[in-house]
Amino acid sequence: MKDSPNLILFILLSPMVIIYRIAISIRNFCYDNKILKTKEYSLPVISIGNISIGGTGKTPHTEFILKMLKKEYSVAILSRGYKRKTKGFRIIDITDNHYDAGDEPLQIKQKFPDVIVSVCESRTAGVDKLLEMYPDLNLIILDDAFQHRRISPGLSILLNNYHHPIAKDYLLPLGRLREPRSASHRAHIVIFSKCPADLKPIERRILSQEVDIMPYQYLFFSTLKYHDLTPVFNAEENKIKITELKDYNVLAFTGIARSSDLASYLNDNSKSLKHIKFPDHYNYKQKDIIKIQEIYKTIKSKKIIVVTEKDAVRLKSTDFFNEEIKKAVYCIPIEVELICSDEERKQFDNQIFSYVRNNKRYSKLYKNSYSG
């Protein structure tokens, strides 16, 4: 049963939902029937994205796929660079700040300094520029590009948040969906992201039925694994082992789309937790940091401040923390893990590597088997 919105809200917003659905359906119809042109490329292009607003784990999944491929292939990442203050195409340097690069592309570059990470508002212009600059490039991964249909990716991965599944959501502005649920049929691989690590087989079967997987699609499940905490400002400080978190009183503040998973983890694995939420991609101001420092002073020791990797990228561009508090600020790295058997993992790897190795466009079956 779908989660029903408030009845009054449903009545008020339904006309807007209808108008939005019509507009999106016309757009998809035009792309599906080649009225609006899409561009294909001779090298493999992998798209990772979603059809809901934020919080599905696009960046960690992009890092997961990148980690799989980068040892064997020359890979470039292309992102929009959301909320950056620069314009046009840009190759990200590890010394950039998030105002120039966007927080997510810069996070990827800092974790994978040897990988080409780029940003551009136009995905086609970005890919064209990458091919011009790096003629020996083997493949391109498009971050957050499921809806950017001007490029036809050879392999499309759609993320479906376990806690806010597509099957139980509604179109904007009533719900979180940017496209109708049927748009998920464009994907070749669907991943239920942010699942509990102990997801039961019976629940997997229920979720598989809800998501309406097509015969040509593959369904997988992933969870987030938390790693040892690393200092944000003082590299000489020691890491804090994830198993030692239970000894600390934690003040966490987050500027991400959905922070409930992290807050729940910290609450269960620390002595105590105070959590301050900010909007996604939030640029912290001096008054915010002053408030955080004041709250931190009220917490009993032993204590630390915990932020996400994305927040850490933005915080490094600020100079508002005093030196004493800087020593207490740690980020908690996350990594995607598939919840699967060895055979299922082989199947997943084969889907990724066989596409890249064969360097073929996907078949007509994939192109014609969805309604958009």
N, C-alpha and C positions, 0 to 999 in steps of 0.2 A: 504493500500500500504506500502511495506517494505521500510525502509530507505536505499537508495542505496549508496554504498561507491563510492569514486572517481573512475572514469572509468580506469585511468592508474593504480591506486593501485589495482583495481579489476583484471586487466589483469596480473599484475606482481605477485600477491599473489595467484591467482586461482590454479596454479599447487600445491602449498604447501597446500592449503585447501583440494584439492582432496586427496593428500597423507595422510593428517591428518584424513580426514573422513574415508578413507579405514582402517587405523590403529585402530581407535576408533570402527568402525563397526565390525571388526574382534574380537576385545576384547569383545564387548557386545555379539556377536554371541556365543563366547566360554562360557561366563557366562550363557547366556540364555539356552544353550543346555547342560549345566553341563560338558562341556569339561574342563573348569576351575571351581574348586569347591568353593562353598560358604558355610559358616557355620551358622547354626541356633542355638539359645539358648532357654533353657526352660523358662527363665524369659522374660518379655516384653522388647523389644528393640525398641526405637523410634529414627528415623534418621531425622535430620533437615539439609537441604542443598540447593544447587542450581546447575545449569549447566552453569552459566555465571561467569565471573571473578568479584568477590567482589561486595560490595555495595548493597546487597539485604536485609540486616538486619538480618543476621543469629543469632548474639549474642542476640539482644533484643527479637527475637522470641524464642530462647532457654530459655531465662529468663522468658518469658511469659508462656511457657508450664511448666517450672519448678515451677513457682509460683502456677499454677493450681494444681499440683500433690504433692508437698512436704509436705503438711499438713496431707495427708492421707497415703502417701507411703514413704518408704525409697528409696531415689533416688540418683543415681550417675551420674555425667556428665563426659563424656570422649571426649577429644579433641586432636587434633594433637599437639597443642601448637606451632603454626607457629612462626618461627623466634626466638624461645628460644635457649639458648646456651647449655642446658643440653641435654642428650640423654636417650632414653629408657623410661620405665614406671616411673611415679612420681605422688605422691599424693600432691596436692597443699595446701600449708599452707598460712594463711592470712598474715603472715609476709614475704612471699617470695617476690622477685622482678620480674619484667617482663622478665629479662634475664634468670631466672631459670624456669619460669612458662609459658611464653607467655602472651601477654597483655590481650587477650580475656578471657582465663581461669582464670587469676588472677582477672579480673574485676568481673566475676561471683562469685568467691569465696569471694571477699570483700563485695559483695551485699548480698550473702547468706552464711554466715560463718558456718552455721550448716549443709550445704550440702557437700557431698563428691564430690570434683572436681579433676579430674585426667587428665594426658596427656600421650600419647604414640604414636610413629610413626606408629606402627602396631595396627590397631583397634582390631584384634582378640587377640593379646597378651595382649592388655589393658583390654579387657573384661574378659579374662581368669584370669588375675591377680586380678581384682576387685572381681570376684566370689570367688577366693581363700581367699582374705583378708576379705571380707564382705559376709559371707554365708547367712545372713538374708536380703540381698538386695532385694528390690521388683522390681526395673526396672532401666534400663540404658538409658540415652539420649545421642546419638552420635551427637556432634556438627560438622557441615560442613562435612557430611559423605555420601551425596547422591551418589557420584561417587566411593566411597570405597566399591566395590561390593564383597569383600571377606566375608563380613557379610551380611546376608539376614535379614533386619529388619522386625519386625512384622507390623510396621506402619511407613510409609515414608512420610515426609512433604517436598514439594518442594516450594521454594520461587521464585516468578517471579516479578521483579522490575517494578512497574507501569511506571516509566520514561524510562526504557530500557527493554521493554518486549521481551520475548523469540521469539515471533512470528515475530518481526521486527528486529531480529539480525542475525548474520552470524557466522559460525565457525571460530575459530582461524586459522590463524593470521589475517584474514580479519575482523572479528568481535570479540565479547566477549564470544562466546559460547565455552565451553569445550567439549560439546557433541552435536550431532544433536538434533533438536527440538523434534523428536520422542521419545527421552529418557525421556521426561517428563511423558510419559505413565507408567513409573515404579512407580510413586508416587500414594499414596492413597488420599492424600490431597494436593491441590495446593492453594497457597495463593498469591494473588497479593499484594505485600508489598509496603509500602511508598506511598499509595494513598492519595489524598487530603481528608481531613476529611469530606468535603461536596460533596463527589463523588455522582453523580446523578444516579438514577436507569437506565436511558437510556444508560449511559456510562458503567454501570456494564453489561448490556446486550450485548453491543458491544464487551467488553473485553471477556466476556464468549464465544462468537462466535469465537473470534480470537485465544483463547488458545486451542481449540480443545479438550475439556474435554471428557473423555471416560465414558461410563455408570457406571463403578464401582468407578469413582473418585468423589470427592467433591471439590467444588470451593468456596473460601472465599476471603474477601478483608480486608486489615488491613491498619492502619495509625499509625503514630508516634505522641505521645503526649509528649510535653515538660513540665518539672516540674521546681520547684523553684531551682535557682542556688545555688550550695554548694561550700564553699571554698575548694581549693585543698590542701593548705599547712597549713592553720591555722584553726583548728577545732573550736577555740573559736570565730572566726568571725561569724557574723550572716549570715543566708541565705538571698539571694535577691529574693523576690517574682517575679514570672514570669511576673506579671502585672506591676512591677516596672521597668522592663527592658527598657521601653520607655523613662525613665529619664536618660539613660546612653549612652555615646559614647563608642562603643565597638571595641576592637581589638580582632579578633578571629584568631587562627591558628589551623590548623587541619592536622593530619596525618592519614587520613582514605581514603577508596577507592573512595567514592563519597560524597563530602561535599557540593554539590550545594543545597540540601534540607535545611541543617542547615544554610548555608549562606543566603538563601532566607528568612528563618524564622527570623534570626537576623536582616537582613536589613529591614524587614517589621515591626519589633517590638521594634526597638531601635532608639535612636536619630540619630546615624550614625554608619556606619560599615566600618572597614578596615579588609580585610581577607587575610591571608597568607596561601597558600596551600603547604603541604609537601606530599611525597609518603605515601602509606598505611603502617602501622606498623613502621613508621619512628622512629629511635632512635636519639633523639635530641642531637646535639653537642653544645659545648660551644659557637661557633661562631653563631649558630642559635639563641640561647638565647640572646646573645649580640645584635644581629640585632633586635630581638623582643622588647627588652628593649629600644633600641634607637627609634624605631618607636612609642612605647607607650608614650615616653616623648613628642613627637610632637602632641599628641592628646589632645584636650581641655578637661578639667574636666567638668563635672562628668564623670569618665571613669572607665572601668574594662577590664580585659582580660578574654575571654571566650574560653574554650576548651571542647572537647568531653570527655565522661567518659573513653574511651579507651586511649586518650591522657593523661588524668590525671594519669592513672595507670603508664604510661611510665615516666611521669614527676617526679613522686615521687621517682624514682630511680636516678634522677639527682640532682646535688647540684650547679647549675649554676645561678639560679635566686638570685638577692640580696634580702635582707630581706624586703625592702620597696615594691618591685614589687610582692613578694610572697603574700602579703596581698591583692593584686588586682586580683589574678588568681582564677577564678571560673570555675567549670564544669557544664554543663547543662544536667541533667539526662533525659533519654528518656524512654518511656514505650509504648509497643504495645497495640493498641486497635483494636478490630474487628469492621468493619463497617457492621452492620447487624441488623436484627430485633431480637426480643426476641426469636422467633421460630428458627431462623437461629443460634443464639447463643446456644440454647439447642441442636441443631443438631451437632454443632462443639464439645461441651462438651461431648456429647454422643459418638462421634467418638473416642475421646481420652480416656475417662473413661471406656467405654465398652471394648475396646481393653485391657486395663491394667487389669481390673477386671476379664475378661474371661481368660486372660493369654493363648490365643490360637494363633497359627501361622495363618497368613492370608490364605485365601482359595485358592484352585487351580485356581479359576476364576481370582484372582489377579495375580497369577504367570504366567498364560498363555495368558493373554489378551493384552499384549503389545509386540511390535516388538523389543524393546531395542534400 
